[in-house]
Amino acid sequence: MNTGLKNVLAFVSDNAVYMKCFNDGLEAILPNAVHVTCWAHIVFPAGAQFRSALQLTDNLVALVKEMFSKAPGRRARCLNHLRQLNAGQISLPPVPVITRRKTSFQVVLYHGEHLEHHMTFVVAENEHGSTRQLCPVN
């Protein structure tokens, strides 16, 4: 037996075909693997609960995403603003993808670390005269 297959510790799936494949034969060639099913079905509702419970945070994420979408000039000004403030991580916020919880959590962590910088950037943009696209029209 291939010794590399002994190093496989988990077989993660949420697709019925793959679950059947594991049960019908893969578990015989992956002797140390545990079959873990439906992680996406567990993580997605947990993330949705966080979003609904933390509405202000969810709104902030949406507003910042909208503020930088289709605005290359604003993105460049934001990076310069962060450099001037010595803001540590000099990067634009990650783009949240609702169906990918990892990116959603990374976005929230980023905004938590940069909230003060967001506020000073909005003030600077207001002085720059670029407020028309800062807040989306509902």
Secondary structure as UniProt FT lines:
FT   HELIX           3..6
FT   STRAND          10..13
FT   HELIX           16..21
FT   HELIX           22..26
FT   HELIX           27..29
FT   TURN            31..32
FT   STRAND          34..37
FT   HELIX           39..53
FT   HELIX           55..68
FT   TURN            69..70
FT   HELIX           72..84
FT   TURN            85..86
FT   TURN            98..99
FT   HELIX           101..128
FT   TURN            132..134
//
